[in-house]
Amino acid sequence: MSKLTLSVEDHVVSRAKIYAKLRGVSISEMVEAYLDAIAGTPPPDAFDAPILRSMRGSLKKAQLEDYKRRLTAKYR
């Protein structure tokens, strides 16, 4: 297990200690769970949904100026 040093505002630490105590966990356990949740491996097909597959490559020839003109006209 690695050791990690963090700089956190005092008021945040105080609130975190209360939160941890109410839930019966340590601050270290909370930080570890949070880091694991945000840095964990995404599900294998998270970015391979059928709708995303069908849209791949559809904007390769899109012109930014055309898009801006269209939005300008739409929201006048």
C-alpha atoms as one frame of an Amber mdcrd trajectory, in Angstrom:
protein
   0.000   0.000   0.000   1.281   3.476  -0.893   1.172   6.521   1.282  -0.233
   9.765  -0.164   0.069  13.285   1.225  -2.684  15.758   0.318  -3.183  19.453
   1.004  -6.816  20.117   1.885  -8.517  23.158   3.393  -9.165  22.823   7.145
 -12.944  23.258   6.831 -13.084  20.470   4.248 -11.116  18.129   6.498 -13.434
  18.899   9.419 -16.542  18.128   7.392 -14.939  14.992   5.949 -14.109  13.717
   9.440 -17.727  14.163  10.533 -18.983  12.450   7.377 -16.558   9.544   7.833
 -17.386   9.106  11.510 -21.130   8.992  10.811 -20.541   6.255   8.246 -17.993
   4.296  10.255 -15.142   4.636   7.764 -11.804   6.395   7.740 -10.875   9.375
   5.618  -8.322   7.144   3.893 -11.036   4.641   2.974 -13.202   7.430   1.582
 -10.371   8.888  -0.511  -9.402   5.433  -1.773 -13.003   4.644  -2.750 -13.336
   7.992  -4.534 -10.067   7.607  -6.443 -10.965   4.056  -7.397 -14.371   5.212
  -8.647 -13.004   7.985 -10.861  -9.843   6.252 -12.034 -11.165   2.723 -12.279
 -11.376   0.899 -15.564 -14.546   1.786 -17.467 -16.771  -1.071 -18.549 -15.374
  -2.638 -21.737 -18.258  -1.484 -23.906 -18.838   1.931 -22.304 -17.621   3.780
 -25.398 -18.850   1.246 -27.914 -22.600   1.696 -27.653 -24.475   1.012 -30.913
 -25.576   4.634 -31.223 -21.974   5.815 -30.929 -20.772   3.239 -33.467 -23.392
   4.434 -35.937 -22.247   8.042 -35.593 -18.497   7.458 -35.932 -16.996   9.415
 -38.779 -20.169  11.377 -39.489 -18.506  14.732 -38.809 -15.226  14.205 -40.656
 -16.234  16.579 -43.469 -18.165  19.037 -41.305 -17.291  22.700 -41.667 -17.233
  24.730 -38.469 -18.376  27.912 -40.225 -21.430  26.150 -41.679 -22.341  24.947
 -38.208 -21.954  28.449 -36.737 -24.161  29.936 -39.482 -26.808  27.304 -38.885
 -26.868  27.943 -35.134 -26.979  31.699 -35.673 -29.959  31.354 -37.995 -31.708
  28.881 -35.705 -31.459  30.989 -32.546 -32.233  34.453 -33.955
